């Protein structure tokens, strides 16, 4: 399970919330970082962190991943 750079940018620019608290908290933090530095390197760093989280918690992130892939 992994997301693209385009999906990452859409996630960071949206206010969509997710049912998994840990994932929502991480996105809130990453949105704050990205709003201060919207460079390509920051976007890639955010994508890497989101993908790491999705892989680590793959068993419980199925519903969220389905939502993300529709973005």
N, C-alpha and C positions, 0 to 999 in steps of 0.2 A: 504494500500500500504506500503510494507516494503521490505527492501533488506537484504540479508544474509551477514554474515561476509566475505564469499568468494567473493561475488559481490562487497563489500566495498573495499576489498584489490585490486581487479582488477581495480576498478574505480580510486583508489588513485595511482596506478602504471601506469595508461594510461594517454595519453594527449588528450583524447576525449573531445570535446567541446559540449556544449548544447545550445539550442536556448534561454532558460530562463537565462537572465543575472544574476539574484540573485543566482541561482543554480550554475552557472559556477564560480561566484566569491567565493562562499562558498567552492566549490571543490578545487579551486586554493589555498585557505587558508589552507584547510585540507591537501592537498598534501604537502605543506610546512612543516606543523607540523609533518606529518607522515614521511617525509624524514629525519627529525632530531631525531625522536623517533619512531622506527618501532616495538615497543613492542605490545604485544597482548592487553594490557589495552588501549593503544592509539588507536589501530584499533577498539576496541569496542566503545570507546568514539566517534570516527569518525562515526561509523555505527549508533550510537544513534542519533547524530546530523543530519545526512542525513535522517534517518527515520522520525525524528521530522519535518524536512523541508518538506519532501514528504507528510506527513499527513496534515500539516498545509496548504499547497498549493495544495492539492489533485486535485482541480478543474482545475488547469492550468498545472499540471505536468504529464498528461496522456501520451503525446508523449515521454517525457523524460523517464518515467517509462518503457514504451515499449522497448526503446533502452537498458535500464539498464538490463532488464530481459533477453535480448539476449546475454549479456556478459557472 
